[in-house]
Amino acid sequence: MEVGIEIKERFSLIHVDGDVGEGDLDKISNAIELLMKKGYLHVVLDLTNVKYMSANGLGTLVNHWTHIRFKRGDLRIVGLNSRLMHLFRMMGVDLIFDIYQNVTEMMEKTGRLPAIA
């Protein structure tokens, strides 16, 4: 699994490429924590290229969501496939996360479109 960070004008984007197993949780955690330390509290996690995530991975995301919300930020999820959406629903976390089909939909619905100069 690979993790990439992209800083946008109004949010930061973490791309996750590959399945999220137990050994991969630190990579996602480190990326989120790095962004938070630098003051980026509007984080979007792109899971478009993830086919599998463990329940522990989902628990890790919930913990980060709680921490970011405490600091008045947000952690949004984009790109869930049907299997991951089922996991989110089964665990009841689809009710706490803002989930979007893709980054474009998230920007349109949250008003995080780039500013026009």
N, C-alpha and C positions, 0 to 999 in steps of 0.2 A: 504494500500500500504506500502511496506517495501523497504528500500534503503540500499544497502550494498556497501562498498568501498573495493577495492582490489588494492594494489600497485604492479604493475609489474615492470620488469626491465626497460622498455623503455616507459611506459605509465601507467596511472592509470585508473582503470575500476570501473564504478559505475553501479551496478546491480539494476534494478528497477523491483520489483515483485508486480504486481497488477495494476489495472486501475488507471490512473492519473486524478483525479478530481480537482476541485478548491482548496479543503482543503489540497491537497497533494503537491502543488507546492513548499511550503516552505522546505519540506524534500529534494527535488532534488536541490533546490537553495542552501541550507545549505551545502550539500555534495560537490557541485561544488566550492562554496566559500571557504570551508575548504581546499580543495586540492590546490586551487590557493594561499591561504595564506601560505601554506607550500611549495610553489614553484613548484608544479606539474602542468605544463601547457599543457601537452599532455593527454587530458581526452577523454575516450571512454565511451559513455553512452549505456549500453546494455538494449534494450527495448524488448527483446525476450519474456518476460512473461507479456507484457502489451497488452491488447486487445483494450483499449480505452484511448484517451487523448483529453482533451478539447482544443479548439483553444487558450485559454489563456495559457495553458501549452506549446503549441508550441511557442507562443510569448515569454514566459519566456526563453525557450531554445535559441531562436534567440538573446535575450538580453545577455545571457551568452556567446554565440558564439562570439558576437561583442566584449565583454569585454576580452575574452581569446585571440582573434585575435589581439586586441590592444596591448596585452602584448607579442605578437609573439608566441602564443601557438595555439593549435587547439582543437576543440571539434568535435569528430566523433560519428556517430550513427551506431549501429549494431542491427540487429534482428527485423526490422520492419515487421509487418504482412501486408497483402494487404490493410486492412482498414486504418492503420496508414500511409502507403505509399501513399494512395489516399489523405489523409489529407495533407501530406507534399507537394504533387504535386499541389493540389487545392490551397493551400496558397502560392505556388511558392518558398517554402524554400528548396525543393529538389535540387535547383540549388546552394544553398550556403553551405549546409552541405555535407560532405563526408559520404555517406551511404553505408554500407556493409551488406551482409547477416548474417555474424557471425564474431566473434573475429579472428578466424583463417584466413579468407579471408582478413580482415583488416590488419593483421600482414604481410601477404604475399604481398599485394599490396602496403603497405607503407614502407616496409623494417624494421618494428618494431619487427622483430624476435629476440628472446633472443640471446645474444652473446654466442658463443661457446668458452669455455675455453681451 
